[in-house]
Amino acid sequence: MANLLLFLCAFGAVAAYAPRIISRSEWGARSSWKPPQTLEENPAPNVIIHHSTGPSCENEHSCKSRVKSFQNYHMDTNRWNDIGYNFLVGEDGNVYEGRGWGKVGAHAPGYNTRSIGICVIGNYESRLPNRAALEAVQNLIAFGASKGYITYDYALRGHRQVTATLCPGNALYNEITTWGHYTH
């Protein structure tokens, strides 16, 4: 599926596969403490995949609640300017806008200024996200490449490849190693 999407992107046919992106205002985001910085390398040459641990979410209401809780934790406990990820994906098949395209995140030290961070909501140590979530991640990446937010030759990595963590969980990590653009 991912290869088909990338093929379609190259020929401008991605509109049918554009993911549903729930905007910050739709999920009730707080305002950032500071204006977001623009990526140093734009379009982004890297895509970093994360998981959130904790429970997943399977409907829009519960996913919005989880995304709000991440933003609150990142801002109130970590003292970050905003939610750390560029996008989050729920098992409802929706994408939730975090910092968004072209913005520096706080998800992967050393890569924040040159990557898009995508967090799949839930713990994927021993199970994969459902098909709706996996397709949403792949569609988001393909859409980003087709619109010039991500380079066509981007490197796909799991969070564990750029910092000491088990994220994005063994099951999800093993899955992304089979996707095009995965980079050791």
N, C-alpha and C positions, 0 to 999 in steps of 0.2 A: 504494500500500500504506500509506504513512504517513497519508494522509488517512482511509483506512478505519479505521486503528488509533485515530486521534484521535476519530473518530466513535464507535467502539465504547467508548472510554474515557469519553466523555461520558455514556454510558448504562450504565456499570458492567459491560460485557462484556469487559473487558480480561484476565480471568483466563486465557483460552485463549491469550493472546499474551504472557503474562508471560515474560520472558527467564529462562534458566537463569543464575543468579548464583552463581559459585563464591566462597564466603566466604573471608575472610582466613585462617581456620584451615585451610581445605581446600587453599589454595595455599602454606601455610607461611609466612605473613607474620611478620616480626619485630614486637615490641611497639614502639609509638610511644615516642619519648623523652619526650614531654609529652602530657597528655590533649588530644584534639582540640578545637578551638574550634568553637562552633556558628555557622552562617552568620548574618550580621547581617540579611539579608533571607531569610526562610524562610517559605513555599516560595521556592525559587530562581527569580528572574525571567530568568536567563540560562543557556544551555547553550553551552559552548565545546568545539569539536571539535579534537582534536589527532591527530597521528600520531607514532610513536616514532622513525622512521627505522630503519635496520638491517633485519635479516630479519624476515619475518612468521612466524607460527606457525599450523600447520594441525591440530594435535591438542592435547588437554588437557595432556599431559606437557610438550611443548615450550612451550606458552603459559605454564604455571606457572613454568617455568624462566626465561622472558623477564621475567615480572612480578617474580619474585624479584630478577633482575638490575637492574631499574629501581629497585626499592626500595633495594637496596644502593647503587647509584650516588647516588640522591637523598639518602640518609642519610649515607653515608660520604664522598662527594666534595662534594656541595652543602651538606652539614651541615643538611639539612632535618629536621624532626621525624619524618617518615614519607615514604612514597611521595607524589608530588605530586598525582596525579590522584584524582578521586573513584571512577572506574571505568575499566577497560581492557577492550577487546574484541579477541578473537582471530579469525582466519579459521577457527577451529573452530566458530564460532557461539556461543561462550560469553562471558559477561560476568564479569569478575574484579573483585571488590570491592577498591577502593583505600582511600581514606578513608571512602567510603560516603556515604549520604544525609545532608544537613543539616550537613555538616562543611566547614570552611574548608580549601581545598586550597592548593597552592603551584604552580599550573600557569599562571596568567595574572595577573600583577601588575595591580592596579587592579580586578580582577574576582573575585579569590579569595573575598571575603567575601559575594558575591552571585551565585554561579554553581555549576553542576555541570560539572566538567571530565571529558570522556570522551576517552580516548586509544585510537585504533585501532592495534594493534600492527603495525608494518611501515612501509615507505617508499612513500608514495602520490603521489610527484611525477609519475610517468609512467603509472601504472596504478591502477585502482580496487581497493579491497578486494573480495573475493569477495562473492557475494550473501548468504551466511550472516552475514558480519560486518556488512554494511550493514543487513540486517534486524534483527540483534541491537541495533545502535545505535538504530534507529527504535523497536523494541519497548521498549528501556530507557527512552527519552524518554517514550513514550506511557504506560508503566507508572508512571513517576515522576509524570507529570501526573495520572494517575488516582488515585494514592495521596496526592496533596497534597504531594509533595516538590518539584515543579516547578510554577510557575503555568501555568494553561491558556493564557495569552497570552504565554508566554516568548519571548525573543529568542534565535534560533539564530545563532551566529557561528563563524567559523573563528578559530583562534588568531592568525593573521596580522592579523586586524582589530583586535586589542587590544594587540599588541606587535610590534616589528620582528623578523619571522621569516618563513620560507617555509612553516611548518607551517600546515595539515595536508597540504602537498603540493598541487601544481596539480590533479591528477586528482581527489583527494578534495574539495578546496575547490570545484572546479567542480560536482561532484555535489551538495554540500550547498546550493549556491545555488539548486537546483531544488526543495528541500524546503520544505514549509510552515514558517512562522515564521522563515525565513532573514531576517536583518536586515542592511542595508548599514551 
